[in-house]
Amino acid sequence: MPSNIDKHAVLVLINIAQADHLNGHIRRNVLDTRSTIFFLILSSVGLNAIKIATINPDFQ
């Protein structure tokens, strides 16, 4: 029969596992958001360069 200390240890480990699971989701969401923002910035820079080149073909 498990002691109260064992039961408490199990509850602590469960809480740690749940927090780690949530942190993993948050970490992935942050990385996805960073990638999306980076892509949008690069797309915007690329589109601006195309617009400038279209308006001024001599632009380097």
Buried (B, 14 or more C-beta within 10 A) or exposed (E): EEEEEEEEEEEEEEEEEEEEEEEEEEEEEEEEEEEEEEEEEEEEEEEEEEEEEEEEEEEE
